[in-house]
Amino acid sequence: MAGIVDIHAHFVSPDLIAEVGRKGDQFGMKLDVTDAGKRLVFSNGSLSRFFFDQLTDLSLRLPLLKTQGVTQQYISGWTDIAADFLPAKEGARWARLQNETLADGARQYPELFRAMGTLPMGDVSLAIEELNHIVRNLGMSSVQIVTNVNGTDLDHAEFRPLWKALRDLDVFVMLHPPLVPIGGERIGQYFLNNLIGFPADTALAGARLMFSGLMSDLPGLKCCLVHAGGFLPYQIGRLQRGYDANPVCRANLKMSPVEMLNSFYFDTLTHGDAALAFLLDVIDNDRIMYGSDYPFEMYDVVGPERISRLPGRSHASIDAILRGNAERALQRLKQPA
């Protein structure tokens, strides 16, 4: 096997943290330093969680990547600190700082890491401007976007120009749940904001992109639903039944939900062999790629072995999921005009 590509891992540069400490007011935030560590305090009063070493020091993950056979890892930012609620000017500066420091971090180990950009989603025109910057000037081929922007869903008309720009530039889009997902107070206990809220928000985002017609209107758009699609693939029969039974579900679709499901990409992060086997049964295998979610609590500790040990899969299929699919989807970037 030629190596493994991990498309779903996170990193926050110490340089970003230091810059907030020096000039936080320029970004609409400040750095809070306590005995428990460092975290961000945003202008609206909200707090990030504390930064931790495995998130901010790339060298700490090197032994694990070597042991697992991961030869390339895409590092994206932390959606806890996406801060899409910032005013437009501060939001654009913040996205630029994240992108520049992500790119600098990846350059420390140029053969191993690839930076996945972020966009200031609070202002679509500035998001498109930043998209052009990271593609043309930083050489990025992918972005991470939250599954809702301050409660506004991604199929909203205001986001259509951005989706078109992403498609036209052949940029891979990883949809990731935000700091505050769907569910409100009902998911405030037992870590349910992550266990239930994250996959639910992902499923909702995917369903809206599907039923709005956006995915069929922009053929070739590379959109990945992390955490193995949330709940979406596992309820596709219900979505199909809605399409068959209710005209409102057919209003914008050119094909059925079952067919539309393969317009998306998915990572492998199920935390269970049976769920992963089901995903591979309902999704074209060239749309699935390995993702670890390193270094957070929900990191898949089994890692690539979960894919390798699935019964009834050919070596070619396993290699495609662990490497080939990601290479095709994320590295075949069209040259920008």
HELIX and SHEET records of a PDB file:
HELIX    1   1 PRO A   14  LYS A   23  1                                  10    
HELIX    2   2 GLY A   24  PHE A   27  5                                   4    
HELIX    3   3 ASP A   53  THR A   56  1                                   4    
HELIX    4   4 LEU A   58  ARG A   61  5                                   4    
HELIX    5   5 LEU A   62  GLN A   68  1                                   7    
HELIX    6   6 THR A   79  ILE A   81  5                                   3    
HELIX    7   7 ALA A   88  ARG A  107  1                                  20    
HELIX    8   8 VAL A  124  ARG A  136  1                                  13    
HELIX    9   9 ALA A  157  PHE A  159  5                                   3    
HELIX   10  10 ARG A  160  ASP A  168  1                                   9    
HELIX   11  11 GLY A  184  ILE A  187  5                                   4    
HELIX   12  12 LEU A  192  LEU A  192  1                                   1    
HELIX   13  13 ASN A  193  GLY A  197  3                                   5    
HELIX   14  14 PHE A  198  PHE A  211  1                                  14    
HELIX   15  15 LEU A  214  ASP A  217  1                                   4    
HELIX   16  16 VAL A  226  GLY A  229  1                                   4    
HELIX   17  17 PRO A  233  GLN A  235  5                                   3    
HELIX   18  18 ILE A  236  ALA A  245  1                                  10    
HELIX   19  19 PRO A  247  CYS A  249  5                                   3    
HELIX   20  20 PRO A  257  MET A  260  1                                   4    
HELIX   21  21 LEU A  261  SER A  263  5                                   3    
HELIX   22  22 ASP A  273  VAL A  282  1                                  10    
HELIX   23  23 ASN A  285  ARG A  287  5                                   3    
HELIX   24  24 GLU A  305  SER A  308  1                                   4    
HELIX   25  25 HIS A  315  ASP A  319  1                                   5    
HELIX   26  26 ALA A  320  GLY A  324  3                                   5    
HELIX   27  27 ASN A  325  GLN A  331  1                                   7    
SHEET    1   A 3 ILE A   4  HIS A  10  0                                        
SHEET    2   A 3 VAL A  70  SER A  76  1                                        
SHEET    3   A 3 PHE A 113  ALA A 115  1                                        
SHEET    1   B 2 MET A  29  THR A  34  0                                        
SHEET    2   B 2 GLY A  37  PHE A  42 -1                                        
SHEET    1   C 6 GLY A 117  THR A 118  0                                        
SHEET    2   C 6 SER A 142  VAL A 146  1                                        
SHEET    3   C 6 PHE A 172  HIS A 176  1                                        
SHEET    4   C 6 LYS A 222  LEU A 225  1                                        
SHEET    5   C 6 PHE A 264  ASP A 267  1                                        
SHEET    6   C 6 ILE A 288  MET A 289  1                                        
SHEET    1   D 2 ASN A 148  VAL A 149  0                                        
SHEET    2   D 2 THR A 152  ASP A 153 -1                                        
END                                                                             
